[in-house]
Amino acid sequence: DAGITQSPRHKVTETGTPVTLRCHQTENHRYMYWYRQDPGHGLRLIHYSYGVKDTDKGEVSDGYSVSRSKTEDFLLTLESATSSQTSVYFCAISPAWDTNTGELFFGEGSRLTVL
Amino acid sequence: DAKTTQPPSMDCAEGRAANLPCNHSTISGNEYVYWYRQIHSQGPQYIIHGLKNNETNEMASLIITEDRKSSTLILPHATLRDTAVYYCIVRVGQAGTALIFGKGTTLSVSS
């Protein structure tokens, strides 16, 4: 299994509080992604990174920010959590195209509940 | 990326072949077809991908029509552990391109 660790795995917080989810990889892969999954919507891309300090927005980026100061860590921050951000968050990683099939490897998910 | 259309659900008897269809009629020449699955609440898992030729690996076979407008994922001998949501995704063959997931097909394998 790809070395991906998401933390925390479960978190309950209150509306208006800041939350940071961490994705840590031991594969030295270049690309990292954050998805959220909600019933009826499937997986939706929030942000992704194509290198240290290089990030871009996905389908549902409003209310989220990301940072990648090291290859191994990709942080997802909710500056002021809202109930609509209650979801399961998945991190994924991918090596450079010329060294792989284009496959993404996913973490086990982080379940966030905003009350 | 092109959109895909999959049936929302399918059933299959254990030991039989499961054939999961996917329509991607607007696929471009440089877009690959990928299949992933998600078992219960785990992270999605890669199954197989292809450009225009049929592909087979230890998990499944991928049949792509000659016009590339549709494909079929075949699980040759489905087991109860194959019960999952299966996602068909088309994606440009370019480094770092994110996968855009649809709602997939929920496959239920029963004994």
Interface residues (C-beta under 8 A of the other chain):
Chain A: R30 Y31 Y33 Y35 G40 H41 G42 L43 R44 L45 Y48 Y50 G58 E59 V88 F90 A92 S94 A96 W97 D98 T101 G102 E103 L104 F105 F106 G107 E108 G109
Chain B: Y32 Y34 Y36 S41 Q42 G43 P44 Q45 Y46 H49 Y87 R91 G93 Q94 A95 G96 T97 A98 L99 I100 F101 G102 K103 G104
